Amino acid sequence: MELPPRRKLFDFQGVSMTHYFTDNWDNVQNFQARENDIMIATYPKAGTTWISYILDQLHYGPVAPKCQTSLVDRVPFLEMNIPQIPTGIEMLDKLATSARLIKTHLPVQFIPRSFWEQNCRMVYVARNAKDNLVSYFNFDPMNLAQPEPGDWNHFLQRFMDGKMVFGLWYDHVTGWWEKKQTHSKIHCMFYEDMIEDLGRELDRLCSFLGLSPSLEEKARVIEKSQFDNMKKNSMTNHSSIAFMDFKISPFMRKGKVGD
Ligand SMILES: Nc1ncnc2c1ncn2[C@@H]1O[C@H](COP(=O)(O)OS(=O)(=O)O)[C@@H](OP(=O)(O)O)[C@H]1O
């Protein structure tokens, strides 16, 4: 797949963005969420794919035929608008299910109004800034839809200045955290907690979602969501994404704390 030259960052309502995530803005803002939709919100590289797969399994169960399709199709990326592939909105419109899992990296102030009006559940995952930065630094060279990454020193400075797609890590995390204080339908999770004890975090998540899976079901979700298993699984390792160059780096890179 041939993409145009890498996009440049620009200031979009006070947040650094690229046009791949803003060109469909009116459709994104007018998106009609449904009451049972679940939003998965993260700063990029905080554990989106991991929590998406966990929710996907809890949501659709082990035998759903949909599980033969890629996770990126089952959990559409709301604001995505990359040439030659369907937009996130188009993918969402095609989903047969009535309760959708919806991925976003939008800062909280950009979330379309209908999600609040419908009182949708939202799961926000945050990751320690240093690991988030390292993961982002390794991701941008292999993701041809991202801006030119530059060297480490340049990237680090950009990260600290918030000159990253989806803006400053600190603003993103604190924005969602503050919203959670007054909004009971937001569940905040931390990547490090998931690494420490995924069973405990799964219990908390299920309690938020009002789900009570059996012990066997929980064990199955935990097993399938292990880093090595997701890396091997072509439905979860993003190997089908045409604008990612796996010769540069795998999407499922290390999955560690303190890298
Ligand atoms: N199961 C599991 N366990 C532990 N870690 C995992 C898992 N799945 C994904 N990852 C790691 O999450 C990082 C990718 O983050 P995202 O999925 O948020 O990326 S993206 O924003 O959707 O592009 C990326 O982190 P790094 O390895 O540090 O780069 C992935 O390896």
The ligand as an SDF file (V2000), in Angstrom:
LIG
                    3D

 31 33  0  0  0  0  0  0  0  0999 V2000
   -0.9090   -8.6410   25.9010 N   0  0  0  0  0  0  0  0  0  0  0  0
   -0.0680   -7.6360   26.0880 C   0  0  0  0  0  0  0  0  0  0  0  0
    0.6930   -7.5820   27.2020 N   0  0  0  0  0  0  0  0  0  0  0  0
    1.5540   -6.5630   27.3940 C   0  0  0  0  0  0  0  0  0  0  0  0
    1.7550   -5.5550   26.5100 N   0  0  0  0  0  0  0  0  0  0  0  0
    1.0200   -5.5710   25.3870 C   0  0  0  0  0  0  0  0  0  0  0  0
    0.0730   -6.5820   25.1250 C   0  0  0  0  0  0  0  0  0  0  0  0
   -0.5030   -6.3100   23.9280 N   0  0  0  0  0  0  0  0  0  0  0  0
    0.0770   -5.1840   23.4680 C   0  0  0  0  0  0  0  0  0  0  0  0
    0.9950   -4.7510   24.3350 N   0  0  0  0  0  0  0  0  0  0  0  0
    1.8920   -3.6130   24.1810 C   0  0  0  0  0  0  0  0  0  0  0  0
    1.1590   -2.3910   24.1070 O   0  0  0  0  0  0  0  0  0  0  0  0
    1.8950   -1.4760   23.2720 C   0  0  0  0  0  0  0  0  0  0  0  0
    1.0250   -1.0690   22.1140 C   0  0  0  0  0  0  0  0  0  0  0  0
    0.0940   -0.1430   22.6210 O   0  0  0  0  0  0  0  0  0  0  0  0
   -1.2960    0.1530   21.9200 P   0  0  0  0  0  0  0  0  0  0  0  0
   -1.9930   -1.1090   21.6520 O   0  0  0  0  0  0  0  0  0  0  0  0
   -1.9520    1.1730   22.7640 O   0  0  0  0  0  0  0  0  0  0  0  0
   -0.8310    0.8010   20.5320 O   0  0  0  0  0  0  0  0  0  0  0  0
   -1.7560    1.6850   19.5730 S   0  0  0  0  0  0  0  0  0  0  0  0
   -1.8630    3.0190   20.1760 O   0  0  0  0  0  0  0  0  0  0  0  0
   -3.0460    1.0310   19.4100 O   0  0  0  0  0  0  0  0  0  0  0  0
   -0.9800    1.7310   18.2940 O   0  0  0  0  0  0  0  0  0  0  0  0
    3.1520   -2.1900   22.8340 C   0  0  0  0  0  0  0  0  0  0  0  0
    4.1210   -1.9040   23.8360 O   0  0  0  0  0  0  0  0  0  0  0  0
    5.7130   -2.0040   23.6080 P   0  0  0  0  0  0  0  0  0  0  0  0
    6.0260   -3.4450   23.4430 O   0  0  0  0  0  0  0  0  0  0  0  0
    6.3190   -1.4270   24.8540 O   0  0  0  0  0  0  0  0  0  0  0  0
    6.0390   -1.1870   22.4000 O   0  0  0  0  0  0  0  0  0  0  0  0
    2.6770   -3.6330   22.8680 C   0  0  0  0  0  0  0  0  0  0  0  0
    3.7210   -4.5700   22.8960 O   0  0  0  0  0  0  0  0  0  0  0  0
  1  2  1  0
  2  3  1  0
  2  7  2  0
  3  4  2  0
  4  5  1  0
  5  6  2  0
  6  7  1  0
  6 10  1  0
  7  8  1  0
  8  9  2  0
  9 10  1  0
 10 11  1  0
 11 12  1  0
 11 30  1  0
 12 13  1  0
 13 14  1  0
 13 24  1  0
 14 15  1  0
 15 16  1  0
 16 17  2  0
 16 18  1  0
 16 19  1  0
 19 20  1  0
 20 21  2  0
 20 22  2  0
 20 23  1  0
 24 25  1  0
 24 30  1  0
 25 26  1  0
 26 27  2  0
 26 28  1  0
 26 29  1  0
 30 31  1  0
M  END
$$$$
